[in-house]
Amino acid sequence: MKKYIDGKYVDTDESYDAFYKELGYKETVELLIREKYSVSDEFALQRQKDAKQSEYSEYYAYCEECKKKARELTK
């Protein structure tokens, strides 16, 4: 499996989950979001949330799922 970490994709395995526990909640959320959205993508969606409501809703739901997953990974 590949994960987007520190601006690049890295090969990972199941033991890599320990990394998230050390990293912490906030940083894990960010890494999970970056798997799908770049910082530029996020800014664009936030600027256009009224014009592109369905895209923004999808982005928001994805971020909420990342937060939920991060809570589980960093327990």
Backbone bond lengths (Angstrom), bond angles and torsions (degrees), N, CA, C in turn:
res aa  C-N    CA-C-N  psi(-1)  N-CA   C-N-CA  omega(-1)  CA-C   N-CA-C  phi
1 M - - - 1.444 - - 1.522 108.34 -
2 K 1.315 116.63 146.18 1.453 120.55 176.81 1.518 109.44 -109.76
3 K 1.316 115.90 141.81 1.455 122.64 176.44 1.520 107.62 -125.43
4 Y 1.321 115.80 146.48 1.458 121.70 177.65 1.522 107.93 -90.00
5 I 1.332 116.15 111.25 1.459 121.05 -175.21 1.523 109.14 -136.02
6 D 1.323 114.84 129.52 1.471 121.16 178.69 1.522 112.42 50.36
7 G 1.324 116.39 43.45 1.453 120.83 174.00 1.511 115.99 81.26
8 K 1.333 117.82 9.84 1.464 119.60 178.51 1.526 109.90 -148.71
9 Y 1.318 115.50 158.76 1.456 120.75 177.10 1.519 109.66 -86.87
10 V 1.337 114.99 135.09 1.454 121.97 -176.39 1.529 108.43 -126.86
11 D 1.341 117.08 136.12 1.458 120.54 174.18 1.522 108.69 -68.38
12 T 1.321 116.51 135.70 1.461 120.66 -178.72 1.524 110.00 -132.04
13 D 1.318 115.31 166.93 1.455 121.60 172.92 1.525 107.81 -135.56
14 E 1.310 117.10 -177.59 1.464 120.79 -176.44 1.524 112.45 -59.03
15 S 1.321 118.12 -34.55 1.461 120.82 -179.07 1.529 112.10 -67.08
16 Y 1.312 116.54 -12.86 1.458 120.87 -179.44 1.523 112.14 -67.24
17 D 1.341 118.28 -18.06 1.462 121.02 179.35 1.523 111.83 -59.63
18 A 1.321 118.13 -26.65 1.463 121.10 176.68 1.530 110.76 -61.10
19 F 1.316 115.78 -29.66 1.466 120.94 178.20 1.520 110.44 -58.97
20 Y 1.336 117.24 -42.53 1.461 120.81 -178.68 1.521 111.71 -62.95
21 K 1.322 116.96 -38.38 1.466 119.92 179.44 1.519 110.85 -63.06
22 E 1.317 116.11 -39.92 1.461 120.21 178.61 1.522 111.19 -72.19
23 L 1.306 115.77 -35.30 1.460 120.81 -176.57 1.524 111.55 -67.75
24 G 1.313 117.05 -42.90 1.462 120.91 -179.56 1.521 111.90 103.74
25 Y 1.328 114.15 166.05 1.462 121.87 -173.33 1.526 113.40 -61.78
26 K 1.310 117.20 -55.50 1.469 121.51 -174.04 1.529 111.84 -58.37
27 E 1.302 116.76 -47.75 1.461 121.30 -179.00 1.528 111.18 -67.48
28 T 1.336 116.94 -35.22 1.462 120.51 178.31 1.521 110.62 -66.15
29 V 1.335 116.76 -41.94 1.465 119.86 176.90 1.529 109.48 -57.62
30 E 1.305 116.65 -46.95 1.464 120.40 -178.93 1.527 111.38 -60.83
31 L 1.314 117.44 -45.11 1.465 120.38 -179.99 1.527 111.45 -62.21
32 L 1.321 116.48 -40.87 1.460 119.88 179.58 1.528 111.23 -65.93
33 I 1.307 116.76 -41.16 1.470 120.07 177.51 1.522 110.38 -62.95
34 R 1.333 116.90 -40.44 1.473 120.95 -179.51 1.525 113.15 -64.52
35 E 1.327 117.41 -17.95 1.462 119.06 176.40 1.523 111.25 -63.27
36 K 1.340 116.53 -23.94 1.463 120.06 -179.13 1.524 113.66 -119.42
37 Y 1.326 117.28 -35.53 1.470 121.49 -174.49 1.525 110.93 -123.66
38 S 1.323 115.96 133.28 1.463 120.25 172.16 1.528 108.19 -80.94
39 V 1.311 116.59 170.12 1.463 120.59 176.86 1.529 109.25 -61.08
40 S 1.317 116.57 -42.08 1.468 120.68 178.80 1.525 111.39 -61.39
41 D 1.336 116.84 -41.00 1.469 120.80 177.16 1.534 110.33 -59.68
42 E 1.320 115.36 -43.71 1.463 119.06 -179.05 1.522 111.63 -63.72
43 F 1.316 117.06 -46.02 1.460 120.04 179.05 1.525 110.89 -59.93
44 A 1.324 116.44 -43.21 1.466 120.32 179.93 1.528 110.98 -62.08
45 L 1.319 116.72 -44.83 1.470 119.65 179.59 1.526 111.74 -64.99
46 Q 1.314 116.76 -38.90 1.460 119.62 179.73 1.534 111.61 -68.08
47 R 1.331 116.15 -37.40 1.468 119.66 177.79 1.522 111.61 -67.28
48 Q 1.329 116.21 -33.20 1.462 120.63 -173.09 1.530 113.08 -108.36
49 K 1.326 117.26 21.97 1.464 119.27 -173.58 1.524 112.82 -62.15
50 D 1.316 118.58 -29.06 1.461 120.30 177.49 1.528 111.60 -77.41
51 A 1.321 116.84 -34.58 1.466 121.28 -178.68 1.526 112.10 -80.88
52 K 1.317 117.21 -31.47 1.465 122.04 -177.96 1.527 109.33 -122.66
53 Q 1.318 114.66 64.81 1.460 120.60 -172.63 1.521 112.91 -62.93
54 S 1.320 118.25 -39.53 1.470 119.19 -178.29 1.524 110.88 -69.10
55 E 1.338 117.58 -40.30 1.469 120.55 177.26 1.522 110.56 -64.61
56 Y 1.331 116.20 -40.36 1.458 120.00 179.29 1.529 110.38 -65.57
57 S 1.322 116.89 -41.70 1.468 120.51 178.82 1.519 111.32 -60.83
58 E 1.334 116.50 -40.51 1.470 120.89 177.60 1.526 110.53 -64.04
59 Y 1.323 116.08 -44.91 1.466 121.71 177.63 1.534 110.68 -60.02
60 Y 1.327 116.82 -46.87 1.457 121.53 -178.32 1.531 110.71 -61.69
61 A 1.324 116.67 -44.94 1.466 121.14 179.14 1.527 110.37 -62.13
62 Y 1.327 116.99 -40.53 1.469 121.06 178.30 1.531 110.13 -62.15
63 C 1.319 117.24 -43.70 1.468 121.01 179.27 1.526 110.91 -62.56
64 E 1.316 117.07 -40.23 1.463 120.33 178.09 1.529 110.69 -64.41
65 E 1.331 117.70 -38.51 1.464 121.04 176.38 1.530 110.72 -65.53
66 C 1.327 116.70 -38.91 1.467 120.53 177.27 1.518 110.68 -62.43
67 K 1.318 117.61 -40.19 1.455 121.41 178.17 1.524 110.90 -63.46
68 K 1.319 115.82 -43.18 1.465 120.76 178.44 1.533 110.50 -62.35
69 K 1.326 115.93 -46.00 1.466 120.06 -179.74 1.524 110.77 -64.86
70 A 1.331 116.90 -39.11 1.467 121.07 179.83 1.530 110.94 -63.00
71 R 1.327 116.29 -38.49 1.467 119.29 177.81 1.527 110.33 -60.64
72 E 1.341 116.33 -41.01 1.471 120.42 179.37 1.529 111.42 -68.98
73 L 1.333 116.44 -41.80 1.474 120.53 -176.35 1.519 112.74 -70.88
74 T 1.313 117.38 -27.30 1.476 119.96 -174.64 1.521 113.00 -101.96
75 K 1.318 118.14 8.34 1.475 120.92 178.32 1.511 110.45 -60.31
